[in-house]
Amino acid sequence: MASEMDRDPRHHTQNMQAGLQDIMDHLREDIEKVDEPQLKAMFETAAEVLGGLKKAFSDYEKKNESAWR
């Protein structure tokens, strides 16, 4: 049986946001470690895309968008 915390959507959205932020940070750290411009651009693009997904989880949590109301 799921615990009360497991049933709380905020618990899950906050975990997802934290995980996405960790990946974004890792991508941006690795930009400094590689020399290939295309790979640097790929890492930055991936971090930006994940940032949008992180914002979507935040919007869901805060009911900022009409789709989440």
C-alpha positions in Angstrom: 0.0 0.0 0.0 1.3 3.5 -0.9 2.2 5.8 1.9 0.6 9.2 2.3 3.8 10.8 0.9 3.7 8.5 -2.1 0.1 9.7 -2.9 1.1 13.4 -2.7 1.8 14.7 -6.3 4.1 17.3 -4.9 6.5 14.7 -3.6 6.8 13.3 -7.1 7.0 16.6 -9.0 9.7 17.8 -6.6 11.7 14.6 -7.0 11.5 14.9 -10.8 12.6 18.6 -10.7 15.5 17.7 -8.5 16.6 14.9 -10.8 16.2 17.1 -13.9 18.3 19.9 -12.2 21.0 17.3 -11.4 21.2 16.3 -15.1 21.2 19.9 -16.2 24.1 20.7 -13.9 26.0 17.7 -15.1 25.5 18.7 -18.7 26.7 22.2 -18.1 29.7 21.1 -16.1 30.7 18.7 -19.0 30.6 21.6 -21.4 33.8 22.8 -19.9 35.4 19.4 -20.2 35.0 18.8 -23.9 36.6 20.5 -26.8 34.2 19.7 -29.6 31.9 22.7 -30.3 29.0 20.5 -31.6 29.0 18.5 -28.4 29.1 21.6 -26.3 26.1 22.9 -28.2 24.3 19.5 -27.8 24.9 19.6 -24.0 23.6 23.2 -23.7 20.6 22.4 -25.9 19.8 19.3 -23.8 20.1 21.3 -20.6 17.7 23.9 -22.0 15.2 21.3 -23.0 15.3 19.7 -19.5 14.9 23.2 -18.1 11.6 23.4 -20.0 10.5 20.1 -18.7 11.5 21.1 -15.1 9.3 24.2 -15.5 6.4 22.1 -16.7 6.6 20.1 -13.5 6.7 23.3 -11.5 3.8 24.7 -13.4 1.8 21.6 -12.7 2.6 21.7 -9.0 1.6 25.4 -8.8 -1.3 25.0 -11.2 0.1 28.0 -13.2 -1.2 26.8 -16.5 -4.8 26.4 -17.5 -4.1 22.8 -18.5 -3.3 21.9 -14.9 -6.4 23.5 -13.3 
